[in-house]
Amino acid sequence: MRLLLLLLLLLLQSAAPQRVPGPGPGSGRRGRGRAGLVRRQTQECKEYTEAGEKYLDCMDRRLTGVTPGWPADIQHLLLARNQIQVLRDHMFSAFPRLKSLDLQQNLISQVEDGAFSGLSQLTTLLLQHNRLRSASEEALLPLPRLTYLRLYDNPWTCGCALDSLVRTLQVPGNRNLGNYAKCSEPPELRGSKLKKLNVDLLCSRDSRVEKRPGSSSTGQTRPPPLQVKPDPTWKCHTYMFPKPQLDCSSKELTGVPADVPTDVVKMDLSRNQIHRLRSKQFVLSKDLKLLNLSWNALQRVDTAAFAGLLYLRELDLSNNRLHHFQYGVLEDLYYLRTLRLDQNPWTCDYNIHYLVYWLKHHPGVSHSGLFCSEPPEFQGWRVEDYVKTYNGECPKDRQLGPADGTGQGAAAGTGPQEVTRETEEEPQPGPLKEKKREKFEIIQLS
């Protein structure tokens, strides 16, 4: 009997449906498994439209690659500041409409030849601030419309493996491909620009067999490595979308970077140690519309410092050490609309008149922070008010009160005020003296 009961219980237990544990309350949010991970990353990326074009912003997401589920019709893909290490073949082929691809500030050390396959519409590729040592021309062949290529701040090894890429960069028509990229190795080429290398020497240098350290196969001593001054442009970050901009904020710069991309619209040089703006330092940045030079140690601006900035609309010079502007400093800023001058020790003397004169004749420019710091008697005055009273009474004379009918002040009858009034009295006309008549001889000329 007991045996029959046990058999019935076993039969009932085997016939009962197996319960599969379902997803917990937080499993969808945590994204366990690959499907959940894709969903989480897709939600974090920001998709938006600007000027009729679609953007997918996946910056600062700690991504290690492209994940399925992203929209296929995006035209601009922003993947800066992630953890991508290798660009695999056909990695972006799911986005055939891409026009720009931002991969700067990752950990990329390898680009496979077919990484950009299918991107026939791509015009802008940003690969700066990575770990690339070598790359081939083959990677760029699927990009017939490529116009802008950024490769600087990578530790390029200038050898035979880089030969085909360097030759492509040096084609005269590729004027915006690989600008500012420089060699890191070998030591004798460190700091040399890829676009100016002697390509014929790249492979010949690799084929040399050294007899001993410090000597070449011909027995000649190897030339010492070039002493290259660090390029401050390497410290800056370039962003192409939504508008080209150069971010050099808080990079300990002591001057304006020389190799600035010519198409930059916004340049941030704030919080550095720039003491002086020299003539024509922005002459190639003709499209610049916003220039931030705040929080520097700026003391002097040369006359032609802003030459070429015809379309500049906003200039921030606040929190510096400016006392006045030299005559002609602002003459090239025809379309300026905002000028920030706060927290500068403006000196109210004759040298400040040019700045006030220029602002008066450009009423469309909104300015702020123009107050006297020196001399003490004008401290806190608006500079415009100081200029209005430049030829009038000084503040000390006003405190003595108006002159009375005797020509003396109300507080004292002698002193500097009395002397001043005596010197300002107009001389009285004296009696006219009769002059002797002089004879003139009139000669008629035919």
C-alpha positions as CSV (number, residue, x, y, z in Angstrom):
1,M,0.0,0.0,0.0
2,R,2.7,2.4,0.9
3,L,4.6,1.5,-2.2
4,L,1.5,2.4,-4.3
5,L,1.2,5.8,-2.6
6,L,4.9,6.6,-3.3
7,L,4.5,5.7,-6.9
8,L,1.4,7.9,-7.2
9,L,3.3,10.9,-5.6
10,L,6.2,10.5,-8.0
11,L,3.8,10.4,-11.0
12,L,2.1,13.5,-9.8
13,Q,5.3,15.4,-9.2
14,S,6.7,14.5,-12.7
15,A,3.5,15.7,-14.3
16,A,3.5,19.1,-12.6
17,P,4.7,22.0,-14.8
18,Q,8.2,23.3,-14.1
19,R,8.3,26.9,-12.8
20,V,10.9,29.0,-14.6
21,P,12.0,32.0,-12.5
22,G,10.9,35.1,-14.3
23,P,12.7,38.4,-14.4
24,G,12.9,40.2,-11.0
25,P,11.6,43.7,-10.4
26,G,15.0,45.3,-11.2
27,S,16.3,42.9,-13.8
28,G,15.1,45.1,-16.7
29,R,16.9,48.1,-15.4
30,R,20.1,46.4,-14.6
31,G,20.2,44.9,-18.1
32,R,21.6,41.4,-17.2
33,G,22.5,39.5,-20.3
34,R,23.5,40.9,-23.7
35,A,19.9,42.0,-24.5
36,G,19.7,44.0,-21.3
37,L,23.1,45.6,-21.9
38,V,22.1,46.8,-25.4
39,R,18.9,48.3,-24.0
40,R,20.7,50.1,-21.2
41,Q,23.3,51.6,-23.5
42,T,20.8,52.6,-26.1
43,Q,18.7,54.4,-23.5
44,E,21.8,56.3,-22.2
45,C,22.8,57.6,-25.7
46,K,21.1,60.8,-26.6
47,E,19.5,61.0,-30.0
48,Y,18.6,64.4,-31.4
49,T,18.2,66.4,-34.6
50,E,19.9,69.7,-35.4
51,A,19.7,71.6,-38.7
52,G,17.7,68.7,-40.1
53,E,20.5,66.1,-39.4
54,K,20.3,63.3,-36.9
55,Y,22.9,62.9,-34.1
56,L,23.6,60.1,-31.7
57,D,25.6,61.3,-28.7
58,C,27.2,58.3,-26.9
59,M,30.1,60.3,-25.3
60,D,31.3,59.4,-21.8
61,R,29.5,56.1,-21.7
62,R,32.4,53.7,-21.1
63,L,31.6,51.8,-24.3
64,T,34.1,49.3,-25.7
65,G,32.4,49.1,-29.1
66,V,29.3,49.6,-31.2
67,T,26.3,47.9,-29.9
68,P,23.2,46.6,-31.8
69,G,20.0,48.5,-31.7
70,W,21.3,52.0,-32.5
71,P,19.3,53.8,-35.3
72,A,20.7,53.0,-38.7
73,D,19.7,56.4,-40.2
74,I,22.0,58.6,-38.0
75,Q,24.3,61.0,-39.8
76,H,26.6,62.0,-36.9
77,L,27.9,59.5,-34.3
78,L,29.7,60.9,-31.2
79,L,31.8,58.3,-29.4
80,A,34.4,60.5,-27.7
81,R,35.8,59.7,-24.3
82,N,34.9,56.0,-24.2
83,Q,37.1,52.9,-23.8
84,I,37.2,51.6,-27.4
85,Q,40.6,49.9,-28.0
86,V,40.3,48.3,-31.5
87,L,38.3,49.3,-34.6
88,R,37.3,46.0,-36.1
89,D,36.3,45.3,-39.7
90,H,32.8,46.5,-40.7
91,M,32.4,48.0,-37.2
92,F,30.3,50.9,-38.6
93,S,28.8,49.3,-41.7
94,A,25.3,49.4,-40.1
95,F,25.3,53.2,-40.4
96,P,25.7,53.9,-44.2
97,R,24.5,57.5,-43.9
98,L,27.2,58.7,-41.5
99,K,28.8,62.0,-42.3
100,S,30.9,62.4,-39.2
101,L,32.5,60.0,-36.7
102,D,34.0,61.2,-33.5
103,L,36.3,58.7,-31.9
104,Q,38.7,61.0,-30.0
105,Q,39.9,60.4,-26.5
106,N,39.5,56.7,-26.5
107,L,42.1,53.9,-26.1
108,I,42.3,53.0,-29.8
109,S,45.6,51.3,-30.6
110,Q,44.6,49.4,-33.8
111,V,42.5,50.2,-36.9
112,E,41.8,47.2,-39.1
113,D,41.8,47.8,-42.8
114,G,38.0,47.3,-43.2
115,A,36.9,49.2,-40.1
116,F,35.2,52.0,-42.1
117,S,33.7,49.8,-44.9
118,G,30.4,51.1,-46.1
119,L,30.9,54.7,-45.0
120,S,30.9,56.2,-48.5
121,Q,29.2,59.4,-47.2
122,L,31.7,60.1,-44.3
123,T,33.4,63.5,-44.5
124,T,34.8,63.9,-41.0
125,L,36.8,61.4,-39.0
126,L,38.3,62.3,-35.6
127,L,40.9,60.0,-34.2
128,Q,43.1,62.4,-32.1
129,H,44.1,61.7,-28.5
130,N,44.3,57.9,-28.8
131,R,47.2,55.3,-28.8
132,L,47.7,54.7,-32.5
133,R,51.3,53.9,-33.5
134,S,50.6,52.7,-37.1
135,A,47.8,52.6,-39.6
136,S,47.5,51.8,-43.3
137,E,46.1,53.7,-46.3
138,E,43.8,50.7,-46.8
139,A,41.6,51.9,-43.9
140,L,40.8,55.2,-45.7
141,L,40.0,53.7,-49.1
142,P,36.3,53.2,-48.3
143,L,36.0,56.9,-47.6
144,P,35.9,58.7,-51.0
145,R,34.4,61.9,-49.5
146,L,36.7,62.2,-46.5
147,T,37.6,65.9,-46.0
148,Y,38.7,66.3,-42.4
149,L,40.9,63.7,-40.6
150,R,42.4,64.4,-37.2
151,L,45.3,62.2,-36.1
152,Y,47.3,64.3,-33.7
153,D,48.3,63.4,-30.1
154,N,48.9,59.8,-31.1
155,P,52.3,58.1,-30.5
156,W,53.1,57.5,-34.2
157,T,56.1,55.3,-35.0
158,C,57.5,56.8,-38.2
159,G,58.7,53.6,-40.0
160,C,58.0,51.5,-43.1
161,A,54.5,50.5,-41.7
162,L,53.4,54.1,-41.9
163,D,54.6,54.7,-45.4
164,S,51.3,54.3,-47.3
165,L,49.4,56.5,-44.8
166,V,52.0,59.3,-44.9
167,R,52.0,59.3,-48.7
168,T,48.2,59.7,-48.7
169,L,48.3,62.6,-46.2
170,Q,50.9,64.4,-48.3
171,V,48.8,64.4,-51.5
172,P,48.3,68.1,-52.3
173,G,44.5,67.7,-52.5
174,N,44.3,66.3,-48.9
175,R,45.0,69.6,-47.2
176,N,42.9,68.9,-44.2
177,L,43.9,65.2,-43.6
178,G,46.3,64.5,-40.7
179,N,47.3,68.1,-39.9
180,Y,49.4,68.5,-36.8
181,A,50.1,64.8,-36.4
182,K,53.7,64.2,-35.4
183,C,56.2,61.3,-34.9
184,S,56.9,60.0,-31.5
185,E,59.5,57.4,-32.6
186,P,62.3,57.0,-33.6
187,P,64.0,59.6,-31.4
188,E,65.7,61.4,-34.3
189,L,62.2,62.1,-35.9
190,R,60.4,62.9,-32.8
191,G,58.3,66.0,-33.3
192,S,58.4,65.9,-37.1
193,K,55.1,66.4,-38.8
194,L,53.7,63.5,-40.9
195,K,52.8,65.8,-43.7
196,K,56.3,67.1,-44.0
197,L,58.3,63.8,-43.7
198,N,60.7,62.6,-46.3
199,V,58.7,59.5,-47.2
200,D,61.5,57.8,-49.1
201,L,63.5,57.5,-45.8
202,L,60.8,55.7,-43.8
203,C,61.4,52.2,-45.2
204,S,65.2,52.7,-45.8
205,R,65.6,53.6,-42.1
206,D,64.0,50.3,-41.2
207,S,66.2,48.3,-43.5
208,R,69.4,49.5,-41.9
209,V,71.3,47.0,-39.8
210,E,73.1,48.6,-36.9
211,K,76.5,47.2,-35.9
212,R,76.4,48.5,-32.4
213,P,74.3,51.0,-30.4
214,G,74.9,54.5,-31.5
215,S,76.4,53.7,-34.9
216,S,74.8,52.8,-38.3
217,S,75.7,50.2,-40.9
218,T,78.0,52.7,-42.7
219,G,79.9,53.3,-39.5
220,Q,78.6,56.9,-39.1
221,T,77.4,58.1,-35.8
222,R,73.6,58.4,-35.5
223,P,72.6,62.1,-35.4
224,P,71.3,63.2,-32.0
225,P,67.5,63.3,-31.5
226,L,65.8,66.5,-32.3
227,Q,65.0,68.7,-29.3
228,V,61.4,69.6,-30.0
229,K,59.4,72.0,-27.9
230,P,56.1,70.5,-26.8
231,D,53.2,71.7,-29.0
232,P,50.5,73.2,-26.9
233,T,47.9,72.2,-29.5
234,W,48.3,68.6,-28.3
235,K,46.8,69.5,-25.0
236,C,43.6,70.9,-26.5
237,H,40.5,69.0,-27.6
238,T,38.9,69.6,-30.9
239,Y,35.1,69.1,-31.4
240,M,33.6,69.2,-34.8
241,F,29.9,68.9,-34.0
242,P,27.5,70.6,-33.7
243,K,30.1,73.3,-34.5
244,P,33.9,73.2,-34.8
245,Q,35.4,74.3,-31.5
246,L,38.8,74.1,-29.8
247,D,38.8,73.6,-26.0
248,C,42.1,74.6,-24.4
249,S,40.7,75.5,-21.0
250,S,42.9,74.8,-18.0
251,K,45.9,73.4,-20.0
252,E,48.6,75.6,-18.4
253,L,49.3,77.4,-21.7
254,T,51.5,80.4,-21.7
255,G,50.6,81.5,-25.2
256,V,48.1,81.0,-28.0
257,P,48.6,77.7,-29.8
258,A,50.1,78.1,-33.2
259,D,48.5,75.2,-35.1
260,V,44.9,76.1,-34.6
261,P,42.4,74.5,-37.1
262,T,41.3,77.2,-39.5
263,D,37.6,76.3,-39.4
264,V,37.2,76.7,-35.7
265,V,34.1,78.7,-34.7
266,K,34.6,78.7,-30.9
267,M,37.9,78.8,-29.0
268,D,38.2,78.5,-25.2
269,L,41.6,79.6,-23.8
270,S,40.3,80.4,-20.3
271,R,42.1,79.5,-17.1
272,N,45.6,79.5,-18.5
273,Q,48.7,81.6,-18.0
274,I,48.7,83.8,-21.1
275,H,50.4,87.1,-20.3
276,R,50.4,88.8,-23.7
277,L,48.5,88.6,-27.0
278,R,50.9,89.3,-29.9
279,S,50.1,90.6,-33.3
280,K,48.2,88.4,-35.8
281,Q,48.0,85.3,-33.5
282,F,44.4,84.7,-34.7
283,V,44.9,85.8,-38.3
284,L,44.2,82.3,-39.7
285,S,41.0,81.7,-37.6
286,K,38.8,83.8,-39.9
287,D,35.6,81.9,-39.0
288,L,36.0,82.4,-35.2
289,K,32.8,83.8,-33.6
290,L,33.5,83.2,-29.9
291,L,36.8,83.7,-28.1
292,N,37.2,83.2,-24.4
293,L,40.4,84.5,-22.8
294,S,39.0,84.9,-19.2
295,W,40.9,83.9,-16.1
296,N,44.4,84.4,-17.5
297,A,47.2,86.7,-16.5
298,L,46.7,88.9,-19.5
299,Q,48.5,92.2,-19.1
300,R,49.0,93.4,-22.7
301,V,47.2,93.2,-26.0
302,D,49.2,94.3,-29.0
303,T,47.6,96.5,-31.6
304,A,47.0,93.8,-34.3
305,A,46.3,90.9,-31.9
306,F,42.7,90.5,-33.2
307,A,43.6,91.0,-36.9
308,G,41.6,88.8,-39.1
309,L,38.7,88.2,-36.7
310,L,36.2,89.9,-38.9
311,Y,33.2,87.7,-37.8
312,L,34.0,87.6,-34.1
313,R,30.8,88.2,-32.1
314,E,31.7,87.5,-28.5
315,L,35.0,88.3,-26.7
316,D,35.6,87.5,-23.0
317,L,38.6,89.3,-21.4
318,S,37.3,89.2,-17.8
319,N,39.4,88.3,-14.8
320,N,42.7,89.4,-16.2
321,R,45.2,92.2,-15.4
322,L,44.4,94.7,-18.2
323,H,44.9,98.4,-17.4
324,H,44.0,99.8,-20.8
325,F,44.0,99.1,-24.6
326,Q,46.5,100.4,-27.0
327,Y,45.1,102.5,-29.8
328,G,43.7,100.4,-32.6
329,V,43.3,97.1,-30.7
330,L,39.6,96.7,-31.5
331,E,39.5,98.1,-35.0
332,D,39.2,94.7,-36.7
333,L,36.2,93.6,-34.7
334,Y,33.5,94.8,-37.0
335,Y,30.7,92.4,-36.0
336,L,31.4,92.2,-32.2
337,R,28.3,92.2,-30.1
338,T,29.5,91.2,-26.6
339,L,32.6,92.3,-24.8
340,R,33.2,91.2,-21.2
341,L,35.7,93.3,-19.3
342,D,34.9,92.5,-15.7
343,Q,37.5,92.1,-12.9
344,N,40.3,94.0,-14.6
345,P,42.3,96.8,-12.9
346,W,41.4,99.5,-15.3
347,T,43.5,102.7,-14.9
348,C,41.5,105.9,-15.4
349,D,44.0,108.2,-17.2
350,Y,44.5,109.4,-20.7
351,N,45.3,105.9,-22.0
352,I,41.7,104.6,-21.2
353,H,40.1,107.1,-23.6
354,Y,40.6,104.9,-26.7
355,L,38.4,102.1,-25.2
356,V,35.6,104.5,-24.3
357,Y,35.9,106.2,-27.7
358,W,35.5,102.9,-29.5
359,L,32.6,101.8,-27.4
360,K,30.9,105.1,-28.0
361,H,31.1,104.7,-31.8
362,H,29.9,101.1,-31.6
363,P,26.6,101.3,-29.7
364,G,25.6,97.8,-30.7
365,V,28.4,96.2,-28.6
366,S,27.1,95.2,-25.1
367,H,29.9,95.5,-22.6
368,S,30.3,95.0,-18.8
369,G,32.8,95.5,-16.0
370,L,34.4,98.8,-17.1
371,F,35.1,100.5,-13.7
372,C,38.1,102.5,-12.5
373,S,40.6,100.7,-10.1
374,E,43.3,103.4,-10.2
375,P,44.1,106.1,-9.2
376,P,42.5,106.0,-5.7
377,E,40.4,109.2,-6.1
378,F,38.5,107.6,-9.1
379,Q,38.3,104.0,-7.7
380,G,34.8,102.6,-8.3
381,W,33.9,105.2,-10.9
382,R,32.4,104.1,-14.2
383,V,35.1,104.7,-16.8
384,E,32.6,106.5,-19.0
385,D,31.8,109.0,-16.1
386,Y,35.5,109.6,-15.6
387,V,36.0,110.5,-19.3
388,K,33.1,112.9,-19.2
389,T,34.7,114.8,-16.3
390,Y,38.2,114.6,-17.6
391,N,38.5,118.3,-18.4
392,G,36.2,119.4,-15.5
393,E,36.8,119.7,-11.8
394,C,38.5,116.9,-9.9
395,P,36.6,115.2,-7.0
396,K,38.7,117.1,-4.4
397,D,37.7,120.5,-5.7
398,R,34.0,119.5,-5.6
399,Q,34.4,118.7,-1.9
400,L,35.6,122.3,-1.1
401,G,32.3,123.7,-2.4
402,P,31.5,126.4,-5.0
403,A,33.4,129.6,-5.1
404,D,31.8,132.7,-3.5
405,G,31.5,136.1,-4.9
406,T,35.0,137.1,-3.8
407,G,36.5,134.4,-5.9
408,Q,37.6,132.3,-2.9
409,G,36.4,128.9,-1.8
410,A,34.1,128.4,1.1
411,A,36.7,126.6,3.2
412,A,39.8,128.6,2.6
413,G,40.9,131.8,0.9
414,T,44.4,130.7,0.0
415,G,46.1,127.6,-1.3
416,P,46.1,125.6,-4.5
417,Q,42.5,126.5,-5.4
418,E,43.2,130.2,-5.2
419,V,46.4,129.8,-7.3
420,T,44.5,127.8,-9.8
421,R,41.8,130.5,-10.2
422,E,44.4,133.2,-10.5
423,T,46.1,131.3,-13.3
424,E,42.8,130.7,-15.1
425,E,41.8,134.4,-15.2
426,E,41.7,135.7,-18.7
427,P,44.0,138.8,-19.3
428,Q,42.1,142.1,-19.7
429,P,42.4,143.8,-23.1
430,G,44.7,146.8,-23.0
431,P,44.5,150.1,-25.0
432,L,45.1,149.8,-28.7
433,K,48.4,151.3,-29.8
434,E,48.3,153.2,-33.0
435,K,50.6,151.7,-35.5
436,K,52.6,153.7,-38.1
437,R,51.3,153.5,-41.6
438,E,53.6,151.7,-44.0
439,K,53.9,152.4,-47.7
440,F,53.4,149.7,-50.2
441,E,54.3,149.8,-53.9
442,I,51.9,148.2,-56.3
443,I,53.4,146.5,-59.4
444,Q,51.1,145.4,-62.2
445,L,52.2,142.1,-63.8
446,S,51.3,141.5,-67.4
